[in-house]
Amino acid sequence: MLLAALALSMQTAPQAPAKRWYKGNLHTHTLNSDGDSTPFEVATWYREHGYQFLILSDHNFLTDVTGLNAVLGAKERYLLIPGEEVTDRYEQSSVHMNAYNLAELIQPQRGRSVADTITNNATAIRKAGALPSLNHPNYRWSTTIDDMLQVRGLTHFEVYNGHPQVNNHGGGGAPSLEEMWDALLTAGRQMYGVAVDDAHYFKRFGKDLSNPGHGWVWVRSASLSADSITRALAEGDFYSSTGVKLADISISPSEYRITIDRRAWEKTTTYFIGPGGKVLDRSFDEQPAYRFRPADKYVRARVESSGGEVAWTQPAFPNGRPSE
């Protein structure tokens, strides 16, 4: 009887909810700092353009999203998550950090160097129960690889930012944000790359304006809730994109496999990238896969579309994640 009851309880035990992909933007501005539109107008734009979640990240201002969720939010359809762009500096260097899923305003923490300022703000954000991410490192050429290598308590940074003045691609001897990412991963740092809009202008559109719709993340989460989305971000269960869409990412002990949701007219090239930014393999398949080798310290992927768009997947660590 006991065994029968146990078997029955195992059969009727609730199953964990299946995870699904949610599209969201982690960085945007309103009239509460230097944007041109109200929080309602900004939140409405993203809802009407197919996003499932949004973080309003005004400079040193925490917008209460309770009312916005009451009007615009819908279960498993759309969610506002509270956030802030903690805006600091060291001498002439700008240090801007986003706090995801924040309950209370964080004041800039200052520091004795760029790295110390980043570390102090990341620590304060984590103490407040939120997830920190470093914004646009090449904005005004403020943050170098050497600075980043001295930082502690940071696991996320913007590998792509849609603002026209943030120098994603580097230049003049300064590394691109992807080169910075690979330098950190090669040095043994656990670092995930996010893509964002950093939108300020919703009423005027132009090449030289920071408009919405340029960069976003797809997060794989058990539900559309602030805690579940933040947990998935913290665990690296997401990819970043400027337009390429992936149907699935599967990482086993032996293999890194991607399924691309191609459009009818589209061709793609997938690059599997390892230490030093070295291309380990290249594929034109719709389901590219890479088998890990014993020497692989990390492997990430970059998927390029014939339309000029990109997706970045997060690094896998076949031999175990770094301690930080």
Helices and strands as residue ranges (DSSP letters): H 2-12, E 20-25, H 39-48, E 53-56, H 66-72, E 79-90, E 93-100, H 114-127, E 131-134, G 139-141, H 145-149, E 156-161, H 177-186, E 192-196, E 216-221, H 226-235, E 238-241, E 246-251, E 255-260, E 268-274, G 275-277, E 278-283, E 289-291, E 300-305, E 310-313
